[in-house]
Amino acid sequence: MRNEGTWDRVLRVVVGLGILSLTLVGPRSLLGLVGLVPLATGLVGYCPLYQVLGIRTCPAAGKGAGTGA
């Protein structure tokens, strides 16, 4: 089940990698591990917060997906 569109997923992966890089360069803080959240949700294509808020950026979600039609 997806609730993220392609552009949303790409943006999440890029931002996640950017934040995650803060653990290796720049301030070298473990707070950069927060980047794992957008990275993981971008790779999977599902955001639990979107589910709670009823947001979908995936155009195919809810249009007969998984019904074989």
Secondary structure, DSSP 8 states (H G I E B T S, - for coil): -----HHHHHHHHHHHHHHHGGGTSTT--GGGGGGHHHHHHHHHT--HHHHHHT----TTTTSSTTTT-
